[in-house]
């Protein structure tokens, strides 16, 4: 009889880990505290709830590292990617989904699997080796009690950063006499039309008035112990970006390039705010890149300065929460086991991977490795040349422990190409090599 694998946390990583192990014939007990205890950021009890954005970012598997990760996970039987594909909404070249339908689909798949049992309870301490193998996938919002238990096992301090949430706008409250539908450069993505974003233009005066209000707006105050916690550079609050320079946002989430205002096509906007569809009905749109720590009343005042959003209704306002992660390059081995307690594996953002897809990918690998161990099979990590392998190598040793920070998947994590390739052909060279090596790893037949 195969022992049970315990998984703590049913977010993206925990859900994927449970699925991978269960599909290999392992009995899984998935422990989830939501339902008996809330977190600072979640709103439902669904597994794999998307807290911040509803986007998995680029779905281009030929030229983009995260798109490649999508494709690799699909080829590895990912439940997260299956449910994302089934519930996608138009988002240009990105893969975005109806967040509620997506999470509901993941939850129903887990509940229906004969090898998975979900228990609603708060786990306050890590299990002992006698209790069997366990994957810790509690994410950045690990409860205080369990966090203390992890500290005792790791023997080191947590690293931490803040993650901010973008607000959501009701579609029927957007003034389309000022805003318009268009994807940047009219790019058509998965299920899209080239008109997948709502765009709100600002002239120079409007932009600088907005920047002044953004910087002056009253912000969430941090607790004393939180004040020295750094932000993750890939998810900065909009006002933090604004404080770095008055034109910073024009080169970031408010860049005007690749867009033409049909209401005034001869005048170039100084800045453009984009909104992306957040549910299949098209009734909700999130403001792209507008993670914020502004207080709620200030968000209403400042964001209604955006042309087209003067009368906007916000079903969800932005927010901010503290994320935590361990120093994985020091603490974890090459199969995500805690070196000091190898019956424990870690997966998800707590390992220092950043992003929804990266978190699910680490869960995919942790679930596979744990199942192989329980079934007395050789543990087989993915090739270093794949997106999965590059991400795994980064968090388990390639990154410098002294300066370790959360990291999205990118081609900079991949081994250099052995053949000379022109710069504009390098992305395709990385992805074709990765998918070829992935096929050899999985035993997939390669087309001649």
NORZISUL-V87913 format. One record per residue. N is the residue number from 0. RES is the residue in one small letter. SS is DSSP state (H for helix, E for strand, - for the rest). PHI is phi in whole degrees, -180 to 180 (none if undefined). BURIAL is I if it has 9 or more other C-alpha atoms within 8 Angstrom, else O. Layout:
n-><N:N>
res-><RES:RES>
ss-><SS:SS>
phi-><PHI:PHI>
burial-><BURIAL:BURIAL>
This chain:
n-><0:1:2:3:4:5:6:7:8:9:10:11:12:13:14:15:16:17:18:19:20:21:22:23:24:25:26:27:28:29:30:31:32:33:34:35:36:37:38:39:40:41:42:43:44:45:46:47:48:49:50:51:52:53:54:55:56:57:58:59:60:61:62:63:64:65:66:67:68:69:70:71:72:73:74:75:76:77:78:79:80:81:82:83:84:85:86:87:88:89:90:91:92:93:94:95:96:97:98:99:100:101:102:103:104:105:106:107:108:109:110:111:112:113:114:115:116:117:118:119:120:121:122:123:124:125:126:127:128:129:130:131:132:133:134:135:136:137:138:139:140:141:142:143:144:145:146:147:148:149:150:151:152:153:154:155:156:157:158:159:160:161:162:163:164:165:166:167:168:169:170:171:172:173:174:175:176:177:178:179:180:181:182:183:184:185:186:187:188:189:190:191:192:193:194:195:196:197:198:199:200:201:202:203:204:205:206:207:208:209:210:211:212:213:214:215:216:217:218:219:220:221:222:223:224:225:226:227:228:229:230:231:232:233:234:235:236:237:238:239:240:241:242:243:244:245:246:247:248:249:250:251:252:253:254:255:256:257:258:259:260:261:262:263:264:265:266:267:268:269:270:271:272:273:274:275:276:277:278:279:280:281:282:283:284:285:286:287:288:289:290:291:292:293:294:295:296:297:298:299:300:301:302:303:304:305:306:307:308:309:310:311:312:313:314:315:316:317:318:319:320:321:322:323:324:325:326:327:328:329:330:331:332:333:334:335:336:337:338:339:340:341:342:343:344:345:346:347:348:349:350:351:352:353:354:355:356:357:358:359:360:361:362:363:364:365:366:367:368:369:370:371:372:373:374:375:376:377:378:379:380:381:382:383:384:385:386:387:388:389:390:391:392:393:394:395:396:397:398:399:400:401:402:403:404:405:406:407:408:409:410:411:412:413:414:415:416:417:418:419:420:421:422:423:424:425:426:427:428:429:430:431:432:433:434:435:436:437:438:439:440:441:442:443:444:445:446:447>
res-><x:x:x:x:x:x:x:x:x:x:x:x:x:x:x:x:x:x:x:x:x:x:x:x:x:x:x:x:x:x:x:x:x:x:x:x:x:x:x:x:x:x:x:x:x:x:x:x:x:x:x:x:x:x:x:x:x:x:x:x:x:x:x:x:x:x:x:x:x:x:x:x:x:x:x:x:x:x:x:x:x:x:x:x:x:x:x:x:x:x:x:x:x:x:x:x:x:x:x:x:x:x:x:x:x:x:x:x:x:x:x:x:x:x:x:x:x:x:x:x:x:x:x:x:x:x:x:x:x:x:x:x:x:x:x:x:x:x:x:x:x:x:x:x:x:x:x:x:x:x:x:x:x:x:x:x:x:x:x:x:x:x:x:x:x:x:x:x:x:x:x:x:x:x:x:x:x:x:x:x:x:x:x:x:x:x:x:x:x:x:x:x:x:x:x:x:x:x:x:x:x:x:x:x:x:x:x:x:x:x:x:x:x:x:x:x:x:x:x:x:x:x:x:x:x:x:x:x:x:x:x:x:x:x:x:x:x:x:x:x:x:x:x:x:x:x:x:x:x:x:x:x:x:x:x:x:x:x:x:x:x:x:x:x:x:x:x:x:x:x:x:x:x:x:x:x:x:x:x:x:x:x:x:x:x:x:x:x:x:x:x:x:x:x:x:x:x:x:x:x:x:x:x:x:x:x:x:x:x:x:x:x:x:x:x:x:x:x:x:x:x:x:x:x:x:x:x:x:x:x:x:x:x:x:x:x:x:x:x:x:x:x:x:x:x:x:x:x:x:x:x:x:x:x:x:x:x:x:x:x:x:x:x:x:x:x:x:x:x:x:x:x:x:x:x:x:x:x:x:x:x:x:x:x:x:x:x:x:x:x:x:x:x:x:x:x:x:x:x:x:x:x:x:x:x:x:x:x:x:x:x:x:x:x:x:x:x:x:x:x:x:x:x:x:x:x:x:x:x:x:x:x:x:x:x:x:x:x:x:x:x:x:x:x:x:x:x:x>
ss-><-:-:-:-:E:E:E:E:-:-:-:H:H:H:H:H:H:H:H:H:H:H:H:-:-:-:-:E:E:E:E:E:-:-:-:-:-:-:-:-:-:-:-:-:-:-:-:-:-:-:-:-:-:-:E:E:E:E:-:-:-:-:-:-:H:H:H:H:H:H:H:H:H:H:H:-:-:-:H:H:H:H:H:H:H:H:-:E:E:-:-:-:-:E:E:E:E:-:H:H:H:H:H:H:H:H:H:H:H:H:H:H:-:-:-:E:E:E:E:E:-:-:-:-:-:-:-:-:H:H:H:-:-:E:E:E:-:-:H:H:H:-:-:H:H:H:H:H:H:H:H:H:H:H:-:-:-:-:E:E:E:E:E:E:E:E:E:E:E:E:H:H:H:-:-:-:-:-:-:E:E:-:-:H:H:H:-:-:-:-:-:-:-:-:-:-:E:E:E:E:E:E:-:H:H:H:H:H:H:H:H:H:H:H:H:H:-:-:E:-:-:-:-:H:H:H:-:-:-:E:E:-:H:H:H:-:-:H:H:H:H:H:H:-:-:-:-:H:H:H:H:-:-:-:-:-:-:-:-:-:-:-:-:-:-:-:-:-:-:-:E:E:E:E:E:E:E:-:-:-:-:-:-:E:E:E:E:E:E:E:E:E:-:E:-:H:H:H:H:H:H:H:H:-:-:-:-:-:-:-:-:-:-:-:-:E:-:-:E:E:E:E:E:E:E:-:-:H:H:H:H:E:-:-:-:-:E:E:-:-:E:E:E:E:E:E:-:-:H:H:H:-:E:-:-:H:H:H:H:H:H:H:H:H:H:H:H:H:H:H:H:H:H:H:-:-:-:-:-:-:-:-:-:-:-:-:H:H:H:H:H:H:H:H:H:H:H:H:-:-:H:H:H:-:-:-:E:-:-:-:H:H:H:-:-:-:-:-:-:-:-:-:H:H:H:H:H:H:H:H:H:H:H:H:H:H:H:H:H:H:H:H:-:-:-:-:-:->
phi-><none:-75:-61:-81:-94:-97:-127:-102:106:-114:-75:-61:-69:-64:-64:-67:-61:-61:-63:-61:-68:-64:-66:-91:96:-89:-77:-124:-109:-104:-98:-135:-82:-65:120:-122:-150:-86:-105:-74:-125:-79:-118:-128:-104:-65:-69:58:-65:-91:-88:-95:-82:-105:-111:-94:69:-58:-106:-81:-86:-97:-128:-129:-66:-72:-63:-62:-61:-53:-65:-62:-66:-57:-71:-99:75:-68:-72:-64:-70:-60:-73:-66:-63:-76:-128:-76:-124:-58:-157:61:-86:-95:-105:-120:-141:-67:-63:-71:-65:-62:-63:-63:-66:-63:-60:-65:-65:-66:-64:-84:-75:-66:-98:-118:-119:-102:-117:-89:-165:-89:-90:-102:-150:-72:-70:-81:-62:-66:-85:103:-74:-144:-110:-95:-132:-80:75:-73:-109:-54:-64:-60:-65:-68:-59:-64:-66:-64:-58:-65:-78:-83:67:-146:-78:-67:-100:-148:-152:-97:-122:-115:-112:-84:-75:-115:-114:-73:-56:-73:-103:-91:-86:-83:-80:-113:-97:-153:-91:-174:-87:-58:59:59:-69:-98:-110:-59:69:-99:-126:90:-132:-96:-116:-94:-116:-118:-88:-130:-83:-62:-65:-63:-62:-71:-66:-65:-61:-59:-67:-63:-71:-81:-59:-72:-106:-64:-90:-85:-69:-55:-76:-98:-64:-99:-80:-78:-82:-83:-61:-81:-144:-72:-59:-59:-75:-68:-63:-63:-69:-81:158:-63:-100:-55:-68:-69:-110:-122:-68:-110:-66:-93:-71:76:-135:-129:-77:-68:-77:-154:-67:-88:-107:-84:-70:-77:-154:-137:-94:-109:-121:-117:-56:-114:-143:-65:-69:74:-93:-126:-133:-99:-84:-65:76:-102:-58:-150:-116:-63:-66:-56:-62:-69:-61:-61:-69:-75:-74:-79:-79:-73:-55:99:-116:-59:-117:-62:-106:-116:-60:-143:-90:-70:-160:-146:-144:-91:-102:-130:-152:-94:-84:-58:-58:-88:-95:-107:-89:-71:-120:72:-83:-73:-59:-80:-151:-67:-78:-108:-115:-118:-150:93:-63:-63:-86:99:-81:-119:114:-57:-67:-62:-64:-63:-63:-67:-66:-57:-69:-62:-64:-63:-62:-65:-64:-61:-65:-67:-90:58:-102:-66:-79:-122:-67:-68:-56:-60:-82:-90:-64:-60:-68:-66:-66:-62:-64:-62:-80:-108:163:-69:-72:-79:-59:-67:-121:-62:-137:-55:-138:-77:-67:-160:-66:-66:-87:-85:-60:-58:-69:-84:-98:-73:-133:-62:-53:-73:-102:-65:-55:-65:-66:-62:-71:-66:-63:-62:-71:-66:-71:-63:-61:-65:-69:-87:82:-69:-74:-95:-64:-70>
burial-><O:O:O:I:I:I:I:I:I:I:I:I:I:I:I:I:I:I:I:I:I:I:O:O:O:I:I:I:I:I:I:I:I:I:I:O:O:O:O:O:O:I:O:O:O:O:I:I:I:O:O:O:O:I:O:I:I:I:I:I:I:I:I:I:I:I:I:I:I:I:I:I:I:I:O:O:O:I:I:I:I:I:I:I:I:O:I:I:I:I:I:I:I:I:I:I:I:I:I:O:O:I:I:I:I:I:I:O:O:I:I:O:O:O:I:I:I:I:O:I:I:I:I:O:I:O:O:O:O:O:O:I:I:I:I:I:I:I:I:I:I:I:O:O:O:I:I:I:I:I:I:O:O:I:O:O:O:I:O:I:I:I:I:I:I:I:I:I:I:I:I:O:I:I:I:O:O:I:I:I:I:I:I:I:O:I:I:I:I:I:I:I:I:I:I:I:I:I:I:I:I:I:I:I:O:O:I:I:O:I:I:O:I:I:I:O:I:O:O:O:O:O:O:O:O:O:O:O:O:O:I:I:O:O:I:I:I:I:I:O:I:I:O:O:O:I:O:I:I:I:O:O:I:I:I:I:O:O:I:O:I:O:O:O:O:O:O:O:I:I:I:I:I:I:I:I:I:I:I:I:O:I:I:I:I:I:I:I:O:I:I:I:I:I:I:O:O:I:I:O:O:I:I:I:I:I:I:I:I:I:I:I:O:I:O:O:I:I:I:I:I:I:I:I:I:I:I:I:I:O:I:I:I:I:I:I:I:I:O:O:I:O:I:I:I:I:I:I:I:I:I:I:I:I:I:O:I:I:I:I:I:I:I:I:I:I:I:I:I:I:I:I:I:I:O:O:O:O:O:O:I:I:I:I:I:I:I:I:I:I:I:I:I:I:I:I:I:O:I:O:I:O:O:I:O:I:O:O:I:I:O:O:I:I:O:O:O:O:O:O:O:O:O:O:O:I:I:I:I:I:I:I:I:I:I:I:I:I:I:I:I:O:O:O:O:O:O:O>
